[in-house]
């Protein structure tokens, strides 16, 4: 019997996934934001759920060994440069409206520095108000905060 820990990289496809047949999907490795290995094992092709799952596990294990031999595993999905739609030009720094009880403000904006804690893998953010510090100073503070956090976490990776 296969446990939840044995299902790494394997997703079960059910009828809820309307465009797909029931079965299993194997996704491993990442390149340009997409899985580099992607394969489906449908129940229809293998005549039973157990056989489809067995084949998916065998395929996954074979591909993991191949990726490890090539030095492509484990995959580091840490972003090193900003996305194309980043308007600040600095990775992890953005200008957003200040949120209050009634929703986002149309007049008050903040500069936000974001990163992911390497230990807990939770998103962390710090905000600097344009109203309090001014646009340029708030931006510089957010950039400095983000850079300081990067330097702190460099030794942990």
Secondary structure by P-SEA (a helix, b strand, c coil): cccccccccbbbbccccccccbbbbbbcccccccccbbbbbcccccccaaaaaaaaaaaaaaaaaaaaaaccccccccccccccccccccccbbbbcccccccccccbbbbbbbbbccccccccbbbbbcccccaaaaaaaaaaaaaaaaaaacccc
